[in-house]
Amino acid sequence: MTISTNPLRIFFSNVMRKTSVKLAHAADRLLYIHLPLYSAFDQWYEADNDKTLRLRYDTLNGASVVLDVGGYEGDWASNIYAMYCCQVHVFEAVPEYAAKIQSRFAKNPDIHVYAMGLGSVSEEIVLSLDQNKSSRFKQGEQAVNAIIVRADDFLREHNFQWIDLIKINIEGAEYDLLEHLLDCGWIQKIGNIQVQFHDFFPDAKVRMRHIQAQLGATHTLTYQYEFVWENWRLKASQG
């Protein structure tokens, strides 16, 4: 029996995602000796990396510029600001979610919220709604129109010169955005790239490997949990 059809594994995986993370981790430890693979997802949450790796950047300070692409509820932006008091630009394409983030940070002039996504072309798209998994590449019962703005145009029009950190979690659209940033040269003006690749996208692994190979020319991989989170830091020779 393979891992994907093991009923115990499926049960504990569902427990981890929907109820108690701690209970799931304990279950994973019990099952570990029976499973040939301990998933990157399990390893990530076992180490509590949402509160460590995703927030700790020794180069960030009050003068830093951070882009949060795929803001959802604004939690990551809030945590980054609490640690570094830097300028944070949050992009959220779902209008309802963007409005809530705007309300949340209405009295904070250092956190700027845009009801749009970033991509390779400016266009209006349809997003299938599923909370923090909302995507243009999935089908769902609810959908909403959303605005995507060409990243190079936005950054030039708003006079960005340098980005200390960009976080990208946009449910399959990360491939298009990263390829665009590579093509137009912006990638060399970004100190750290924190990205979540998604495996439901067609030819996801092939396209991911191609992007990673290109990133390797200018950036160094600092951590990687495949299809969970990874971070690329600009090489000293490129800065």
Secondary structure as UniProt FT lines:
FT   HELIX           3..5
FT   HELIX           7..18
FT   HELIX           21..31
FT   HELIX           32..34
FT   HELIX           40..46
FT   TURN            47..48
FT   HELIX           49..51
FT   TURN            52..55
FT   TURN            58..59
FT   TURN            62..63
FT   STRAND          65..69
FT   TURN            72..73
FT   HELIX           75..84
FT   STRAND          87..91
FT   HELIX           95..104
FT   TURN            105..107
FT   TURN            109..110
FT   STRAND          111..114
FT   STRAND          117..119
FT   STRAND          123..128
FT   HELIX           131..133
FT   TURN            136..137
FT   STRAND          143..150
FT   HELIX           151..157
FT   TURN            158..159
FT   STRAND          163..168
FT   TURN            171..173
FT   HELIX           174..183
FT   TURN            184..185
FT   HELIX           186..189
FT   STRAND          190..195
FT   TURN            199..200
FT   TURN            202..203
FT   HELIX           204..215
FT   TURN            216..218
FT   STRAND          219..225
FT   TURN            226..228
FT   STRAND          229..234
FT   TURN            236..238
//
